[in-house]
């Protein structure tokens, strides 16, 4: 699934092309792409046609295009919200271009500087979605997300926490959240209500860099360890952004159809049986809620059991890890 770097690469590619553009028309080819929308394809087309796009914004793994009202100069009150799911793509194409493989929705625009263009939402596995949703005020009064200076966010995104690269992200609040959780730190990093944008790939990479075992109970981490982890999360995300995200196949591409190359920089994720870049021992893999965790059992030592006086027990990620070699 695309994570923060991949979605941010898409947002940054869309922003100059769609900001200030007027929607000329919308074609919904597959209503499965509108599962989060409150109406059918005709409703989506009617509510979007003629609107002016204010910006391209992102929080965590969600994108949105704020929409100005059709009359007057009032601020945006709703937005097109997009989630890429497992295989969703947002592509910029020339007007009248041939349909893309797995194309679900096409939005035709005219930009005051760039002329006509099309935004194509393609999705092979149909887990992604588009919807028109109202904008509501952010509880902290800070901008809703990257690329959007207004203190508003789509209602469907309001439950999503800020990500570690967001200027309004609170390190202190994150430390307090971890101090109250018995769950394994890997599980907490994937909880989008605690911290957004971090998926399986970047959780594994950040924990490897911080030398923290993924099964370590969140509340067992010292302040120093949490600060180190946050620093590594930010470093990993920044590096992945600079390299265009992680592409293992043709499903994740930027708006021009190009793949990212952060896969060449991975230290732990997907490297089962290969030597740890730090100590040379093999990277191990354990099953974890329909995913896998990859780590170095030597550099990332297994956590000590909590004392009996400590309430609750950590949630295990899986059975005791054993080195495994690729098939």
C-alpha positions as a printed NumPy array, in Angstrom:
array([[  0.   ,   0.   ,   0.   ],
       [  1.344,   3.485,  -0.794],
       [  2.603,   5.191,   2.362],
       [  3.4  ,   8.825,   3.168],
       [  6.321,   9.279,   0.73 ],
       [  4.435,   7.782,  -2.199],
       [  1.282,   9.815,  -1.541],
       [  3.288,  13.004,  -0.992],
       [  5.097,  12.48 ,  -4.306],
       [  1.692,  12.226,  -5.993],
       [  0.39 ,  15.33 ,  -4.18 ],
       [  3.44 ,  17.374,  -5.121],
       [  3.039,  16.323,  -8.737],
       [ -0.642,  17.241,  -8.832],
       [ -0.332,  20.61 ,  -7.067],
       [  1.027,  22.842,  -9.866],
       [ -1.228,  21.237, -12.451],
       [ -4.553,  21.42 , -10.588],
       [ -4.294,  24.467,  -8.279],
       [ -6.531,  27.145,  -9.777],
       [ -7.892,  24.828, -12.49 ],
       [-11.596,  24.594, -13.381],
       [-13.288,  21.218, -13.806],
       [-14.67 ,  20.962, -17.347],
       [-16.155,  17.509, -17.003],
       [-16.022,  14.208, -15.135],
       [-16.349,  10.656, -16.439],
       [-17.023,   7.861, -13.964],
       [-16.259,   4.548, -15.636],
       [-16.505,   2.36 , -12.54 ],
       [-18.563,   3.317,  -9.479],
       [-16.509,   0.973,  -7.329],
       [-14.074,   3.894,  -7.191],
       [-16.719,   5.917,  -5.309],
       [-17.269,   3.654,  -2.307],
       [-16.605,   6.527,   0.124],
       [-18.802,   8.964,  -1.814],
       [-22.296,   9.669,  -0.517],
       [-23.957,   9.384,  -3.936],
       [-23.684,   7.644,  -7.282],
       [-21.563,   8.445, -10.32 ],
       [-24.007,  11.026, -11.674],
       [-24.003,  12.856,  -8.336],
       [-20.187,  12.863,  -8.258],
       [-20.001,  14.245, -11.791],
       [-22.647,  16.919, -11.193],
       [-21.14 ,  18.165,  -7.91 ],
       [-17.636,  18.402,  -9.353],
       [-18.221,  19.867, -12.806],
       [-17.659,  23.631, -12.939],
       [-15.813,  23.801,  -9.624],
       [-12.391,  25.435,  -9.178],
       [ -9.67 ,  23.415,  -7.437],
       [ -7.877,  25.45 ,  -4.767],
       [ -4.91 ,  23.176,  -4.067],
       [ -3.662,  19.607,  -3.682],
       [ -3.445,  18.637,  -0.011],
       [ -2.426,  15.597,   2.02 ],
       [ -2.635,  14.21 ,   5.53 ],
       [ -1.09 ,  10.807,   6.125],
       [ -2.102,   8.6  ,   3.207],
       [ -5.132,  10.713,   2.207],
       [ -5.172,  13.288,  -0.609],
       [ -7.753,  15.991,  -1.159],
       [ -8.473,  18.717,  -3.698],
       [-10.337,  21.614,  -1.99 ],
       [-13.139,  22.994,  -4.163],
       [-14.362,  26.568,  -4.363],
       [-18.116,  27.181,  -4.636],
       [-19.432,  27.641,  -8.183],
       [-20.418,  31.265,  -7.455],
       [-18.785,  34.052,  -5.489],
       [-15.341,  34.248,  -3.937],
       [-16.073,  32.24 ,  -0.804],
       [-13.478,  29.825,   0.58 ],
       [-13.607,  26.123,  -0.191],
       [-16.273,  24.262,   1.75 ],
       [-15.773,  20.747,   0.403],
       [-13.155,  18.691,  -1.425],
       [-12.491,  15.669,  -3.581],
       [-10.922,  13.155,  -1.186],
       [ -8.729,  10.405,  -2.567],
       [ -7.218,   7.287,  -1.025],
       [ -4.951,   5.163,  -3.225],
       [ -5.697,   1.903,  -1.406],
       [ -3.393,  -0.91 ,  -2.544],
       [ -2.894,   0.026,  -6.184],
       [ -4.507,   3.394,  -6.878],
       [ -2.809,   5.883,  -9.208],
       [ -3.446,   9.577,  -9.899],
       [ -2.066,  10.338, -13.351],
       [ -1.787,  13.569, -15.337],
       [ -2.644,  13.07 , -18.988],
       [ -3.179,  15.184, -22.091],
       [ -6.828,  15.937, -22.889],
       [ -8.422,  13.251, -25.034],
       [ -5.635,  10.747, -24.337],
       [ -6.366,   7.033, -24.653],
       [ -7.911,   5.407, -21.573],
       [ -5.442,   4.035, -19.059],
       [ -5.436,   0.398, -18.084],
       [ -7.703,   0.022, -15.022],
       [ -8.991,   3.606, -15.43 ],
       [-11.949,   4.264, -13.098],
       [-12.51 ,   8.036, -13.12 ],
       [-11.291,  10.842, -15.389],
       [-11.483,  14.528, -14.423],
       [-10.98 ,  17.011, -17.266],
       [ -9.608,  20.414, -16.243],
       [ -8.522,  23.706, -17.724],
       [ -5.727,  25.587, -15.971],
       [ -5.202,  29.344, -16.504],
       [ -1.49 ,  28.804, -17.228],
       [ -1.209,  25.205, -18.448],
       [ -4.375,  24.865, -20.522],
       [ -6.413,  21.667, -20.652],
       [ -5.355,  18.431, -18.978],
       [ -6.887,  15.36 , -17.382],
       [ -6.475,  13.767, -13.964],
       [ -6.993,  10.013, -14.259],
       [ -7.723,   7.785, -11.268],
       [ -6.678,   4.236, -12.156],
       [ -6.851,   1.314,  -9.741],
       [ -6.147,  -2.316, -10.575],
       [ -7.393,  -3.825,  -7.309],
       [-10.253,  -1.331,  -6.706],
       [ -9.45 ,  -0.763,  -3.022],
       [ -8.818,   2.949,  -3.63 ],
       [-11.56 ,   5.559,  -3.712],
       [-12.645,   9.106,  -4.54 ],
       [-15.399,  11.054,  -2.786],
       [-16.688,  14.593,  -2.371],
       [-16.725,  15.438,   1.318],
       [-17.277,  18.525,   3.457],
       [-14.372,  20.389,   5.019],
       [-14.506,  20.791,   8.793],
       [-12.336,  22.801,  11.2  ],
       [ -9.179,  21.233,  12.611],
       [ -9.381,  20.845,  16.412],
       [ -5.934,  22.388,  16.956],
       [ -6.495,  25.354,  14.636],
       [ -3.443,  24.448,  12.529],
       [ -3.484,  23.926,   8.729],
       [ -5.242,  20.738,   7.729],
       [ -2.298,  19.148,   5.962],
       [  0.543,  19.518,   3.494],
       [ -0.251,  21.888,   0.647],
       [ -3.271,  23.388,   2.428],
       [ -2.873,  26.502,   4.582],
       [ -6.47 ,  26.592,   5.838],
       [ -7.375,  25.139,   9.253],
       [ -9.786,  22.614,   7.749],
       [ -9.762,  18.964,   6.773],
       [-12.284,  16.648,   5.051],
       [-14.605,  14.991,   7.553],
       [-13.479,  11.556,   6.351],
       [ -9.876,  12.453,   7.229],
       [-10.492,  14.156,  10.584],
       [ -9.741,  10.992,  12.584],
       [ -6.316,  10.637,  10.961],
       [ -3.455,  11.867,  13.134],
       [ -0.824,  14.256,  11.852],
       [  2.349,  12.721,  10.44 ],
       [  5.89 ,  13.247,  11.779],
       [  6.786,  15.636,   8.917],
       [  3.798,  17.903,   9.621],
       [  4.924,  21.172,  11.292],
       [  1.941,  20.847,  13.662],
       [  2.909,  17.336,  14.782],
       [  3.495,  17.273,  18.552],
       [  6.472,  15.219,  19.724],
       [  5.329,  15.639,  23.333],
       [  1.84 ,  14.315,  22.579],
       [  3.352,  11.361,  20.726],
       [  5.543,  10.518,  23.733],
       [  2.484,  10.711,  26.011],
       [  0.527,   8.401,  23.706],
       [  3.296,   5.805,  23.723],
       [  3.663,   5.978,  27.501],
       [  0.078,   4.755,  27.884],
       [  0.192,   1.859,  25.423],
       [  1.058,  -1.765,  26.156],
       [  0.973,  -2.636,  22.439],
       [  4.135,  -3.458,  20.514],
       [  5.773,  -0.343,  19.084],
       [  5.392,  -1.671,  15.524],
       [  1.634,  -1.903,  16.026],
       [  1.5  ,   1.659,  17.396],
       [  3.481,   3.056,  14.453],
       [  0.873,   1.578,  12.117],
       [ -2.046,   3.089,  14.068],
       [ -3.117,   6.04 ,  11.909],
       [ -5.016,   7.544,  14.841],
       [ -1.71 ,   7.911,  16.735],
       [  0.676,   8.872,  13.932],
       [ -0.173,   8.842,  10.244],
       [  1.6  ,   7.983,   7.025],
       [  3.831,   5.203,   8.369],
       [  3.06 ,   1.826,   6.871],
       [  4.788,  -1.524,   7.035],
       [  7.831,  -0.583,   4.952],
       [  8.782,   2.579,   6.789],
       [  7.963,   1.175,  10.224],
       [ 10.429,  -1.668,   9.656],
       [ 13.072,   0.698,   8.279],
       [ 12.698,   3.206,  11.129],
       [ 12.811,   0.549,  13.848],
       [ 15.919,  -0.975,  12.271],
       [ 17.618,   2.428,  12.148],
       [ 16.682,   3.146,  15.79 ],
       [ 17.813,  -0.365,  16.907],
       [ 14.4  ,  -1.069,  18.469],
       [ 12.816,  -4.527,  18.327],
       [  9.316,  -4.32 ,  16.783],
       [  7.803,  -6.274,  19.717],
       [  9.021,  -3.784,  22.323],
       [  6.017,  -2.517,  24.308],
       [  5.513,   1.144,  23.443],
       [  5.387,   2.234,  27.076],
       [  8.669,   0.448,  27.804],
       [ 10.569,   2.906,  25.585],
       [ 12.477,   5.639,  27.352],
       [ 12.07 ,   9.278,  26.349],
       [ 15.495,   9.071,  24.771],
       [ 14.499,   6.006,  22.731],
       [ 11.259,   7.626,  21.544],
       [ 13.145,  10.757,  20.482],
       [ 15.673,   8.594,  18.631],
       [ 12.849,   6.706,  16.919],
       [ 11.107,   9.905,  15.821],
       [ 14.367,  11.195,  14.414],
       [ 14.874,   8.01 ,  12.407],
       [ 11.26 ,   8.012,  11.188],
       [ 11.74 ,  11.524,   9.846],
       [ 15.079,  10.652,   8.279],
       [ 13.649,   7.568,   6.556],
       [ 10.59 ,   9.44 ,   5.272],
       [ 12.703,  12.347,   4.007],
       [ 15.071,   9.997,   2.189],
       [ 12.183,   8.066,   0.641],
       [ 10.643,  11.344,  -0.535],
       [ 13.919,  12.405,  -2.121],
       [ 14.047,   9.091,  -3.99 ],
       [ 10.447,   9.238,  -5.207],
       [  9.031,   6.604,  -2.852],
       [  9.229,   2.811,  -2.953],
       [  8.147,   0.849,  -6.02 ],
       [  8.26 ,  -2.945,  -6.078],
       [  6.079,  -3.214,  -9.175],
       [  4.159,  -1.033, -11.628],
       [  1.301,  -0.373,  -9.192],
       [  2.918,   2.628,  -7.498],
       [  3.996,   5.42 ,  -9.861],
       [  4.019,   9.201,  -9.707],
       [  1.647,  11.407, -11.727],
       [  3.802,  10.918, -14.834],
       [  3.841,   7.127, -14.514],
       [  7.4  ,   6.916, -13.166],
       [  8.468,   4.545, -10.385],
       [ 10.305,   5.541,  -7.211],
       [ 13.676,   3.974,  -6.362],
       [ 13.841,   3.933,  -2.545],
       [ 13.629,   0.117,  -2.742],
       [ 17.372,   0.193,  -3.431],
       [ 17.947,   1.904,  -0.059],
       [ 16.054,  -0.557,   2.142],
       [ 18.012,  -1.992,   5.073],
       [ 15.47 ,  -4.417,   6.547],
       [ 12.123,  -4.577,   4.752],
       [ 11.932,  -7.377,   2.187],
       [ 15.536,  -8.496,   2.837],
       [ 14.814, -11.814,   4.571],
       [ 17.982, -13.88 ,   4.915],
       [ 20.241, -11.15 ,   3.561],
       [ 23.014,  -9.763,   5.782],
       [ 22.135,  -6.86 ,   8.04 ],
       [ 23.995,  -3.802,   6.654],
       [ 25.123,  -3.005,  10.201],
       [ 26.284,  -6.312,  11.701],
       [ 26.173,  -8.885,   8.91 ],
       [ 23.727, -11.275,  10.598],
       [ 20.726, -12.348,   8.516],
       [ 17.589, -10.224,   8.497],
       [ 14.671, -12.244,   9.885],
       [ 10.994, -12.126,   9.084],
       [  7.978, -12.849,  11.283],
       [  4.285, -12.917,  10.456],
       [  2.355,  -9.881,  11.662],
       [ -1.441,  -9.378,  11.133],
       [ -1.508, -10.304,   7.43 ],
       [  1.83 ,  -8.561,   6.937],
       [  5.437,  -9.323,   7.804],
       [  7.981,  -7.657,  10.069],
       [ 11.629,  -7.588,   9.035],
       [ 14.403,  -6.855,  11.528],
       [ 17.869,  -7.823,  12.727],
       [ 17.604, -10.04 ,  15.792],
       [ 21.138,  -9.051,  16.826],
       [ 20.929,  -5.255,  16.441],
       [ 17.305,  -5.068,  17.557],
       [ 17.344,  -7.12 ,  20.737],
       [ 14.157,  -8.795,  21.904],
       [ 12.516,  -6.808,  24.728],
       [ 12.708,  -8.004,  28.294],
       [  9.379,  -9.178,  29.793],
       [  7.525,  -6.488,  31.71 ],
       [  7.694,  -6.743,  35.481],
       [  4.657,  -8.214,  37.238],
       [  4.026,  -4.819,  38.818],
       [  3.457,  -3.307,  35.377],
       [ -0.141,  -3.561,  34.26 ],
       [ -0.973,  -5.197,  30.969],
       [  1.134,  -7.289,  28.649],
       [  2.728,  -6.456,  25.278],
       [  0.995,  -7.718,  22.165],
       [  3.302, -10.1  ,  20.29 ],
       [  3.926,  -9.606,  16.578],
       [  4.321, -13.307,  15.951],
       [  6.183, -16.407,  16.943],
       [  9.849, -16.256,  17.978],
       [ 11.75 , -15.179,  14.882],
       [ 14.05 , -17.667,  13.156],
       [ 16.32 , -16.763,  10.245],
       [ 14.676, -17.594,   6.963],
       [ 16.114, -17.555,   3.49 ],
       [ 14.285, -16.469,   0.336],
       [ 12.526, -19.238,  -1.495]])
